[in-house]
């Protein structure tokens, strides 16, 4: 659902890649121009909190910004998520 709003420059003309390798990780979405990573967390991520923290710290150490949304946020408030990303892409 989110990909429909990101692809083909639909979000403020920015180029996004999905399932993008970044260092040793594969991130859900990545905008090289903004150096912004979007991670989507499903229910299983609640059990992997420490690993996610380490991963985020590692990505941020590479000079990237990381923003996380839950799958529930995407399903119940997609426009709110898109609005946040729009603001970050300016």
C-alpha positions as CSV (number, residue, x, y, z in Angstrom):
1,X,0.0,0.0,0.0
2,X,2.7,2.4,0.9
3,X,4.7,1.6,-2.2
4,X,1.9,3.0,-4.4
5,X,2.6,6.4,-2.8
6,X,6.4,6.2,-3.0
7,X,7.1,4.7,-6.4
8,X,7.7,6.7,-9.6
9,X,8.5,9.9,-7.8
10,X,5.0,10.2,-6.5
11,X,6.1,11.5,-3.1
12,X,7.5,15.0,-3.8
13,X,9.4,13.8,-6.8
14,X,11.8,11.7,-4.8
15,X,13.1,8.3,-6.0
16,X,12.5,5.5,-3.6
17,X,13.8,1.9,-3.7
18,X,12.1,-1.0,-2.0
19,X,13.8,-4.0,-0.4
20,X,17.1,-2.2,-0.8
21,X,20.4,-3.6,0.4
22,X,22.1,-1.1,2.7
23,X,25.4,-2.3,4.1
24,X,24.6,-5.8,5.6
25,X,20.9,-5.1,5.9
26,X,17.9,-5.1,3.5
27,X,15.7,-2.1,4.3
28,X,12.0,-1.9,3.4
29,X,12.3,1.5,1.6
30,X,15.2,3.8,0.9
31,X,15.6,7.2,-0.6
32,X,19.2,7.8,-1.5
33,X,18.7,11.5,-2.1
34,X,17.3,12.1,1.4
35,X,19.4,9.3,3.0
36,X,16.1,8.2,4.6
37,X,15.2,4.6,5.4
38,X,11.6,3.5,6.1
39,X,11.2,0.4,8.1
40,X,7.8,-1.3,8.5
41,X,7.3,-3.4,11.6
42,X,4.8,-6.2,11.8
43,X,3.8,-8.1,14.9
44,X,6.9,-10.2,14.9
45,X,9.1,-7.2,15.5
46,X,7.8,-6.9,19.0
47,X,9.9,-10.0,19.8
48,X,13.0,-8.6,18.0
49,X,13.2,-5.1,19.6
50,X,16.9,-5.4,20.6
51,X,17.9,-6.6,17.1
52,X,15.9,-3.7,15.6
53,X,17.6,-1.2,17.9
54,X,21.0,-2.5,16.9
55,X,20.1,-2.4,13.2
56,X,18.8,1.2,13.5
57,X,21.9,2.3,15.4
58,X,24.1,0.8,12.7
59,X,22.2,2.5,9.9
60,X,22.2,5.8,11.7
61,X,26.0,5.5,12.1
62,X,26.2,5.3,8.3
63,X,24.6,8.8,8.2
64,X,21.1,7.6,7.4
65,X,17.8,8.7,9.0
66,X,15.5,5.8,10.0
67,X,11.8,6.1,10.5
68,X,9.6,3.2,11.6
69,X,5.9,2.6,11.1
70,X,3.9,-0.4,12.2
71,X,1.9,-2.3,9.7
72,X,-1.2,-1.2,11.8
73,X,-0.3,2.4,11.1
74,X,-0.1,1.7,7.4
75,X,-3.4,-0.1,7.4
76,X,-5.3,2.3,9.6
77,X,-3.7,5.7,8.9
78,X,-1.9,5.5,5.5
79,X,-2.6,9.2,4.7
80,X,-1.1,10.2,8.0
81,X,2.1,8.2,7.2
82,X,2.3,9.7,3.8
83,X,1.9,13.2,5.3
84,X,4.8,12.5,7.7
85,X,7.0,11.3,4.8
86,X,6.0,14.2,2.6
87,X,7.1,16.6,5.3
88,X,10.4,14.8,5.7
89,X,11.0,14.9,1.9
90,X,10.9,18.6,1.6
